[in-house]
Amino acid sequence: MGEQAPSGHTVFNWFREFQRDNFSVQDAPRSGHPSTSVNEQTIDAVRKIIEDDPHSTYHQIENMLGISSTAINPIIHDYLNLRK
């Protein structure tokens, strides 16, 4: 698939929701406070770490920046458009 194609997981979720007569492809609102660890500063820091050492692991990035892998994952995939 092309770079702009949705992942198989996303397509599966849409299919499941369509079967439930939910035809919206927008994410549902979530409870809790929004993440504060995903910001321009952490995105730039993750980018620099990966540029300096493309073999950096999630664990190493977590320890260097003090943020969780749940924050690192969207930075790498959604903001930097990288695959790790």
Jmol script that loads the backbone (N, CA, C; Angstrom):
load data "model"
ATOM      1  N   MET A   1       0.832  -1.188   0.000  1.00  0.00           N
ATOM      2  CA  MET A   1       0.000   0.000   0.000  1.00  0.00           C
ATOM      3  C   MET A   1       0.871   1.243   0.000  1.00  0.00           C
ATOM      4  N   GLY A   2       0.300   2.339  -0.434  1.00  0.00           N
ATOM      5  CA  GLY A   2       1.025   3.598  -0.462  1.00  0.00           C
ATOM      6  C   GLY A   2       1.205   4.184   0.928  1.00  0.00           C
ATOM      7  N   GLU A   3       2.060   5.193   1.014  1.00  0.00           N
ATOM      8  CA  GLU A   3       2.333   5.826   2.302  1.00  0.00           C
ATOM      9  C   GLU A   3       1.094   6.463   2.916  1.00  0.00           C
ATOM     10  N   GLN A   4       0.178   6.942   2.098  1.00  0.00           N
ATOM     11  CA  GLN A   4      -1.004   7.637   2.594  1.00  0.00           C
ATOM     12  C   GLN A   4      -2.161   6.693   2.909  1.00  0.00           C
ATOM     13  N   ALA A   5      -2.000   5.411   2.601  1.00  0.00           N
ATOM     14  CA  ALA A   5      -3.078   4.443   2.838  1.00  0.00           C
ATOM     15  C   ALA A   5      -3.220   4.184   4.338  1.00  0.00           C
ATOM     16  N   PRO A   6      -4.450   4.015   4.832  1.00  0.00           N
ATOM     17  CA  PRO A   6      -4.629   3.686   6.249  1.00  0.00           C
ATOM     18  C   PRO A   6      -4.104   2.284   6.530  1.00  0.00           C
ATOM     19  N   SER A   7      -3.735   2.048   7.772  1.00  0.00           N
ATOM     20  CA  SER A   7      -3.226   0.731   8.155  1.00  0.00           C
ATOM     21  C   SER A   7      -4.347  -0.304   8.105  1.00  0.00           C
ATOM     22  N   GLY A   8      -3.964  -1.561   8.045  1.00  0.00           N
ATOM     23  CA  GLY A   8      -4.945  -2.645   8.067  1.00  0.00           C
ATOM     24  C   GLY A   8      -5.787  -2.602   9.331  1.00  0.00           C
ATOM     25  N   HIS A   9      -5.161  -2.251  10.454  1.00  0.00           N
ATOM     26  CA  HIS A   9      -5.874  -2.154  11.729  1.00  0.00           C
ATOM     27  C   HIS A   9      -6.960  -1.077  11.657  1.00  0.00           C
ATOM     28  N   THR A  10      -6.632   0.058  11.056  1.00  0.00           N
ATOM     29  CA  THR A  10      -7.609   1.141  10.904  1.00  0.00           C
ATOM     30  C   THR A  10      -8.774   0.705  10.031  1.00  0.00           C
ATOM     31  N   VAL A  11      -8.467   0.056   8.917  1.00  0.00           N
ATOM     32  CA  VAL A  11      -9.523  -0.419   8.014  1.00  0.00           C
ATOM     33  C   VAL A  11     -10.411  -1.426   8.732  1.00  0.00           C
ATOM     34  N   PHE A  12      -9.819  -2.326   9.508  1.00  0.00           N
ATOM     35  CA  PHE A  12     -10.601  -3.307  10.264  1.00  0.00           C
ATOM     36  C   PHE A  12     -11.539  -2.596  11.242  1.00  0.00           C
ATOM     37  N   ASN A  13     -11.018  -1.591  11.950  1.00  0.00           N
ATOM     38  CA  ASN A  13     -11.866  -0.849  12.898  1.00  0.00           C
ATOM     39  C   ASN A  13     -13.013  -0.146  12.190  1.00  0.00           C
ATOM     40  N   TRP A  14     -12.738   0.467  11.035  1.00  0.00           N
ATOM     41  CA  TRP A  14     -13.814   1.110  10.262  1.00  0.00           C
ATOM     42  C   TRP A  14     -14.863   0.088   9.851  1.00  0.00           C
ATOM     43  N   PHE A  15     -14.423  -1.055   9.357  1.00  0.00           N
ATOM     44  CA  PHE A  15     -15.343  -2.109   8.927  1.00  0.00           C
ATOM     45  C   PHE A  15     -16.247  -2.534  10.083  1.00  0.00           C
ATOM     46  N   ARG A  16     -15.632  -2.743  11.246  1.00  0.00           N
ATOM     47  CA  ARG A  16     -16.398  -3.151  12.428  1.00  0.00           C
ATOM     48  C   ARG A  16     -17.435  -2.087  12.787  1.00  0.00           C
ATOM     49  N   GLU A  17     -17.047  -0.811  12.743  1.00  0.00           N
ATOM     50  CA  GLU A  17     -17.979   0.271  13.058  1.00  0.00           C
ATOM     51  C   GLU A  17     -19.072   0.391  11.998  1.00  0.00           C
ATOM     52  N   PHE A  18     -18.734   0.203  10.723  1.00  0.00           N
ATOM     53  CA  PHE A  18     -19.740   0.243   9.657  1.00  0.00           C
ATOM     54  C   PHE A  18     -20.780  -0.847   9.869  1.00  0.00           C
ATOM     55  N   GLN A  19     -20.342  -2.016  10.332  1.00  0.00           N
ATOM     56  CA  GLN A  19     -21.290  -3.102  10.612  1.00  0.00           C
ATOM     57  C   GLN A  19     -22.258  -2.711  11.720  1.00  0.00           C
ATOM     58  N   ARG A  20     -21.844  -1.825  12.605  1.00  0.00           N
ATOM     59  CA  ARG A  20     -22.687  -1.353  13.708  1.00  0.00           C
ATOM     60  C   ARG A  20     -23.499  -0.120  13.306  1.00  0.00           C
ATOM     61  N   ASP A  21     -23.543   0.162  11.999  1.00  0.00           N
ATOM     62  CA  ASP A  21     -24.246   1.330  11.457  1.00  0.00           C
ATOM     63  C   ASP A  21     -23.647   2.654  11.914  1.00  0.00           C
ATOM     64  N   ASN A  22     -22.388   2.648  12.271  1.00  0.00           N
ATOM     65  CA  ASN A  22     -21.667   3.878  12.583  1.00  0.00           C
ATOM     66  C   ASN A  22     -20.814   4.204  11.364  1.00  0.00           C
ATOM     67  N   PHE A  23     -21.222   5.196  10.585  1.00  0.00           N
ATOM     68  CA  PHE A  23     -20.549   5.509   9.331  1.00  0.00           C
ATOM     69  C   PHE A  23     -19.569   6.671   9.453  1.00  0.00           C
ATOM     70  N   SER A  24     -19.265   7.077  10.671  1.00  0.00           N
ATOM     71  CA  SER A  24     -18.279   8.133  10.886  1.00  0.00           C
ATOM     72  C   SER A  24     -16.887   7.510  10.963  1.00  0.00           C
ATOM     73  N   VAL A  25     -15.918   8.152  10.326  1.00  0.00           N
ATOM     74  CA  VAL A  25     -14.537   7.675  10.429  1.00  0.00           C
ATOM     75  C   VAL A  25     -13.738   8.541  11.412  1.00  0.00           C
ATOM     76  N   GLN A  26     -14.426   9.422  12.129  1.00  0.00           N
ATOM     77  CA  GLN A  26     -13.777  10.267  13.129  1.00  0.00           C
ATOM     78  C   GLN A  26     -13.637   9.501  14.439  1.00  0.00           C
ATOM     79  N   ASP A  27     -12.575   9.790  15.182  1.00  0.00           N
ATOM     80  CA  ASP A  27     -12.391   9.180  16.490  1.00  0.00           C
ATOM     81  C   ASP A  27     -13.461   9.696  17.448  1.00  0.00           C
ATOM     82  N   ALA A  28     -13.930   8.825  18.307  1.00  0.00           N
ATOM     83  CA  ALA A  28     -14.900   9.216  19.326  1.00  0.00           C
ATOM     84  C   ALA A  28     -14.177  10.018  20.407  1.00  0.00           C
ATOM     85  N   PRO A  29     -14.876  10.940  21.057  1.00  0.00           N
ATOM     86  CA  PRO A  29     -14.255  11.676  22.165  1.00  0.00           C
ATOM     87  C   PRO A  29     -13.821  10.703  23.259  1.00  0.00           C
ATOM     88  N   ARG A  30     -12.730  11.019  23.894  1.00  0.00           N
ATOM     89  CA  ARG A  30     -12.209  10.145  24.953  1.00  0.00           C
ATOM     90  C   ARG A  30     -12.234  10.890  26.271  1.00  0.00           C
ATOM     91  N   SER A  31     -12.382  10.135  27.340  1.00  0.00           N
ATOM     92  CA  SER A  31     -12.393  10.752  28.662  1.00  0.00           C
ATOM     93  C   SER A  31     -10.959  10.996  29.123  1.00  0.00           C
ATOM     94  N   GLY A  32     -10.827  11.768  30.173  1.00  0.00           N
ATOM     95  CA  GLY A  32      -9.507  12.049  30.723  1.00  0.00           C
ATOM     96  C   GLY A  32      -8.906  13.302  30.128  1.00  0.00           C
ATOM     97  N   HIS A  33      -7.765  13.671  30.677  1.00  0.00           N
ATOM     98  CA  HIS A  33      -7.122  14.889  30.185  1.00  0.00           C
ATOM     99  C   HIS A  33      -6.266  14.575  28.964  1.00  0.00           C
ATOM    100  N   PRO A  34      -6.081  15.540  28.083  1.00  0.00           N
ATOM    101  CA  PRO A  34      -5.269  15.299  26.889  1.00  0.00           C
ATOM    102  C   PRO A  34      -3.801  15.115  27.253  1.00  0.00           C
ATOM    103  N   SER A  35      -3.095  14.398  26.408  1.00  0.00           N
ATOM    104  CA  SER A  35      -1.678  14.159  26.634  1.00  0.00           C
ATOM    105  C   SER A  35      -0.911  15.464  26.541  1.00  0.00           C
ATOM    106  N   THR A  36      -0.027  15.673  27.502  1.00  0.00           N
ATOM    107  CA  THR A  36       0.804  16.872  27.467  1.00  0.00           C
ATOM    108  C   THR A  36       2.231  16.548  27.048  1.00  0.00           C
ATOM    109  N   SER A  37       2.566  15.264  26.915  1.00  0.00           N
ATOM    110  CA  SER A  37       3.936  14.902  26.559  1.00  0.00           C
ATOM    111  C   SER A  37       4.173  14.948  25.058  1.00  0.00           C
ATOM    112  N   VAL A  38       3.108  15.038  24.259  1.00  0.00           N
ATOM    113  CA  VAL A  38       3.285  15.170  22.814  1.00  0.00           C
ATOM    114  C   VAL A  38       3.143  16.650  22.472  1.00  0.00           C
ATOM    115  N   ASN A  39       4.283  17.288  22.299  1.00  0.00           N
ATOM    116  CA  ASN A  39       4.312  18.697  21.930  1.00  0.00           C
ATOM    117  C   ASN A  39       5.501  18.921  21.004  1.00  0.00           C
ATOM    118  N   GLU A  40       5.630  20.124  20.515  1.00  0.00           N
ATOM    119  CA  GLU A  40       6.681  20.422  19.532  1.00  0.00           C
ATOM    120  C   GLU A  40       8.075  20.107  20.080  1.00  0.00           C
ATOM    121  N   GLN A  41       8.278  20.381  21.358  1.00  0.00           N
ATOM    122  CA  GLN A  41       9.588  20.145  21.972  1.00  0.00           C
ATOM    123  C   GLN A  41       9.926  18.650  22.004  1.00  0.00           C
ATOM    124  N   THR A  42       8.979  17.806  22.420  1.00  0.00           N
ATOM    125  CA  THR A  42       9.275  16.370  22.469  1.00  0.00           C
ATOM    126  C   THR A  42       9.358  15.775  21.071  1.00  0.00           C
ATOM    127  N   ILE A  43       8.556  16.278  20.139  1.00  0.00           N
ATOM    128  CA  ILE A  43       8.640  15.794  18.753  1.00  0.00           C
ATOM    129  C   ILE A  43      10.033  16.080  18.200  1.00  0.00           C
ATOM    130  N   ASP A  44      10.536  17.299  18.419  1.00  0.00           N
ATOM    131  CA  ASP A  44      11.880  17.651  17.954  1.00  0.00           C
ATOM    132  C   ASP A  44      12.950  16.814  18.646  1.00  0.00           C
ATOM    133  N   ALA A  45      12.772  16.552  19.942  1.00  0.00           N
ATOM    134  CA  ALA A  45      13.751  15.754  20.686  1.00  0.00           C
ATOM    135  C   ALA A  45      13.794  14.319  20.167  1.00  0.00           C
ATOM    136  N   VAL A  46      12.629  13.724  19.915  1.00  0.00           N
ATOM    137  CA  VAL A  46      12.584  12.359  19.375  1.00  0.00           C
ATOM    138  C   VAL A  46      13.214  12.336  17.986  1.00  0.00           C
ATOM    139  N   ARG A  47      12.905  13.326  17.163  1.00  0.00           N
ATOM    140  CA  ARG A  47      13.495  13.404  15.819  1.00  0.00           C
ATOM    141  C   ARG A  47      15.021  13.430  15.908  1.00  0.00           C
ATOM    142  N   LYS A  48      15.562  14.252  16.805  1.00  0.00           N
ATOM    143  CA  LYS A  48      17.015  14.379  16.946  1.00  0.00           C
ATOM    144  C   LYS A  48      17.634  13.069  17.411  1.00  0.00           C
ATOM    145  N   ILE A  49      17.019  12.405  18.370  1.00  0.00           N
ATOM    146  CA  ILE A  49      17.543  11.127  18.866  1.00  0.00           C
ATOM    147  C   ILE A  49      17.610  10.115  17.731  1.00  0.00           C
ATOM    148  N   ILE A  50      16.547  10.030  16.947  1.00  0.00           N
ATOM    149  CA  ILE A  50      16.503   9.047  15.857  1.00  0.00           C
ATOM    150  C   ILE A  50      17.478   9.428  14.745  1.00  0.00           C
ATOM    151  N   GLU A  51      17.625  10.724  14.470  1.00  0.00           N
ATOM    152  CA  GLU A  51      18.604  11.147  13.459  1.00  0.00           C
ATOM    153  C   GLU A  51      20.024  10.814  13.907  1.00  0.00           C
ATOM    154  N   ASP A  52      20.312  11.019  15.209  1.00  0.00           N
ATOM    155  CA  ASP A  52      21.645  10.731  15.739  1.00  0.00           C
ATOM    156  C   ASP A  52      21.928   9.237  15.783  1.00  0.00           C
ATOM    157  N   ASP A  53      20.906   8.447  16.107  1.00  0.00           N
ATOM    158  CA  ASP A  53      21.066   6.987  16.172  1.00  0.00           C
ATOM    159  C   ASP A  53      19.775   6.323  15.709  1.00  0.00           C
ATOM    160  N   PRO A  54      19.692   5.988  14.418  1.00  0.00           N
ATOM    161  CA  PRO A  54      18.472   5.373  13.879  1.00  0.00           C
ATOM    162  C   PRO A  54      18.109   4.038  14.541  1.00  0.00           C
ATOM    163  N   HIS A  55      19.044   3.460  15.278  1.00  0.00           N
ATOM    164  CA  HIS A  55      18.776   2.179  15.940  1.00  0.00           C
ATOM    165  C   HIS A  55      18.326   2.361  17.392  1.00  0.00           C
ATOM    166  N   SER A  56      18.027   3.587  17.789  1.00  0.00           N
ATOM    167  CA  SER A  56      17.532   3.847  19.144  1.00  0.00           C
ATOM    168  C   SER A  56      16.258   3.055  19.388  1.00  0.00           C
ATOM    169  N   THR A  57      16.147   2.500  20.585  1.00  0.00           N
ATOM    170  CA  THR A  57      14.946   1.739  20.936  1.00  0.00           C
ATOM    171  C   THR A  57      13.949   2.649  21.657  1.00  0.00           C
ATOM    172  N   TYR A  58      12.715   2.185  21.727  1.00  0.00           N
ATOM    173  CA  TYR A  58      11.699   2.919  22.479  1.00  0.00           C
ATOM    174  C   TYR A  58      12.174   3.105  23.918  1.00  0.00           C
ATOM    175  N   HIS A  59      12.740   2.048  24.496  1.00  0.00           N
ATOM    176  CA  HIS A  59      13.192   2.094  25.894  1.00  0.00           C
ATOM    177  C   HIS A  59      14.263   3.175  26.080  1.00  0.00           C
ATOM    178  N   GLN A  60      15.198   3.263  25.145  1.00  0.00           N
ATOM    179  CA  GLN A  60      16.240   4.289  25.236  1.00  0.00           C
ATOM    180  C   GLN A  60      15.633   5.687  25.138  1.00  0.00           C
ATOM    181  N   ILE A  61      14.695   5.865  24.210  1.00  0.00           N
ATOM    182  CA  ILE A  61      14.054   7.179  24.051  1.00  0.00           C
ATOM    183  C   ILE A  61      13.258   7.526  25.308  1.00  0.00           C
ATOM    184  N   GLU A  62      12.557   6.533  25.873  1.00  0.00           N
ATOM    185  CA  GLU A  62      11.814   6.753  27.122  1.00  0.00           C
ATOM    186  C   GLU A  62      12.741   7.268  28.209  1.00  0.00           C
ATOM    187  N   ASN A  63      13.886   6.583  28.379  1.00  0.00           N
ATOM    188  CA  ASN A  63      14.826   6.958  29.437  1.00  0.00           C
ATOM    189  C   ASN A  63      15.455   8.325  29.190  1.00  0.00           C
ATOM    190  N   MET A  64      15.753   8.644  27.945  1.00  0.00           N
ATOM    191  CA  MET A  64      16.386   9.927  27.626  1.00  0.00           C
ATOM    192  C   MET A  64      15.444  11.103  27.855  1.00  0.00           C
ATOM    193  N   LEU A  65      14.167  10.918  27.514  1.00  0.00           N
ATOM    194  CA  LEU A  65      13.219  12.033  27.561  1.00  0.00           C
ATOM    195  C   LEU A  65      12.264  11.991  28.745  1.00  0.00           C
ATOM    196  N   GLY A  66      12.192  10.842  29.413  1.00  0.00           N
ATOM    197  CA  GLY A  66      11.281  10.725  30.549  1.00  0.00           C
ATOM    198  C   GLY A  66       9.819  10.708  30.151  1.00  0.00           C
ATOM    199  N   ILE A  67       9.531  10.193  28.943  1.00  0.00           N
ATOM    200  CA  ILE A  67       8.141  10.053  28.512  1.00  0.00           C
ATOM    201  C   ILE A  67       7.865   8.591  28.194  1.00  0.00           C
ATOM    202  N   SER A  68       6.603   8.220  28.169  1.00  0.00           N
ATOM    203  CA  SER A  68       6.226   6.821  27.981  1.00  0.00           C
ATOM    204  C   SER A  68       6.239   6.419  26.510  1.00  0.00           C
ATOM    205  N   SER A  69       6.273   5.109  26.290  1.00  0.00           N
ATOM    206  CA  SER A  69       6.228   4.602  24.913  1.00  0.00           C
ATOM    207  C   SER A  69       4.882   4.917  24.268  1.00  0.00           C
ATOM    208  N   THR A  70       3.834   5.094  25.071  1.00  0.00           N
ATOM    209  CA  THR A  70       2.535   5.458  24.498  1.00  0.00           C
ATOM    210  C   THR A  70       2.561   6.878  23.944  1.00  0.00           C
ATOM    211  N   ALA A  71       3.479   7.710  24.414  1.00  0.00           N
ATOM    212  CA  ALA A  71       3.660   9.043  23.834  1.00  0.00           C
ATOM    213  C   ALA A  71       4.639   8.992  22.669  1.00  0.00           C
ATOM    214  N   ILE A  72       5.636   8.126  22.763  1.00  0.00           N
ATOM    215  CA  ILE A  72       6.656   8.027  21.716  1.00  0.00           C
ATOM    216  C   ILE A  72       6.067   7.461  20.431  1.00  0.00           C
ATOM    217  N   ASN A  73       5.214   6.465  20.548  1.00  0.00           N
ATOM    218  CA  ASN A  73       4.656   5.801  19.365  1.00  0.00           C
ATOM    219  C   ASN A  73       3.965   6.780  18.409  1.00  0.00           C
ATOM    220  N   PRO A  74       3.023   7.615  18.870  1.00  0.00           N
ATOM    221  CA  PRO A  74       2.400   8.546  17.914  1.00  0.00           C
ATOM    222  C   PRO A  74       3.376   9.595  17.386  1.00  0.00           C
ATOM    223  N   ILE A  75       4.370   9.965  18.178  1.00  0.00           N
ATOM    224  CA  ILE A  75       5.358  10.922  17.679  1.00  0.00           C
ATOM    225  C   ILE A  75       6.082  10.323  16.486  1.00  0.00           C
ATOM    226  N   ILE A  76       6.549   9.089  16.637  1.00  0.00           N
ATOM    227  CA  ILE A  76       7.305   8.435  15.565  1.00  0.00           C
ATOM    228  C   ILE A  76       6.424   8.184  14.348  1.00  0.00           C
ATOM    229  N   HIS A  77       5.237   7.654  14.576  1.00  0.00           N
ATOM    230  CA  HIS A  77       4.395   7.232  13.452  1.00  0.00           C
ATOM    231  C   HIS A  77       3.543   8.359  12.867  1.00  0.00           C
ATOM    232  N   ASP A  78       2.910   9.153  13.714  1.00  0.00           N
ATOM    233  CA  ASP A  78       1.955  10.154  13.233  1.00  0.00           C
ATOM    234  C   ASP A  78       2.604  11.503  12.900  1.00  0.00           C
ATOM    235  N   TYR A  79       3.547  11.933  13.722  1.00  0.00           N
ATOM    236  CA  TYR A  79       4.142  13.252  13.510  1.00  0.00           C
ATOM    237  C   TYR A  79       5.386  13.202  12.626  1.00  0.00           C
ATOM    238  N   LEU A  80       6.217  12.175  12.814  1.00  0.00           N
ATOM    239  CA  LEU A  80       7.450  12.073  12.023  1.00  0.00           C
ATOM    240  C   LEU A  80       7.284  11.173  10.802  1.00  0.00           C
ATOM    241  N   ASN A  81       6.160  10.479  10.725  1.00  0.00           N
ATOM    242  CA  ASN A  81       5.876   9.562   9.607  1.00  0.00           C
ATOM    243  C   ASN A  81       6.990   8.548   9.379  1.00  0.00           C
ATOM    244  N   LEU A  82       7.480   7.986  10.486  1.00  0.00           N
ATOM    245  CA  LEU A  82       8.523   6.966  10.426  1.00  0.00           C
ATOM    246  C   LEU A  82       7.951   5.626  10.854  1.00  0.00           C
ATOM    247  N   ARG A  83       8.645   4.576  10.504  1.00  0.00           N
ATOM    248  CA  ARG A  83       8.294   3.229  10.962  1.00  0.00           C
ATOM    249  C   ARG A  83       9.479   2.695  11.728  1.00  0.00           C
ATOM    250  N   LYS A  84       9.240   2.202  12.904  1.00  0.00           N
ATOM    251  CA  LYS A  84      10.314   1.709  13.760  1.00  0.00           C
ATOM    252  C   LYS A  84      10.044   0.286  14.141  1.00  0.00           C
TER     253      LYS A  84
END
end "model"
wireframe off; spacefill off
backbone 0.3
color backbone group
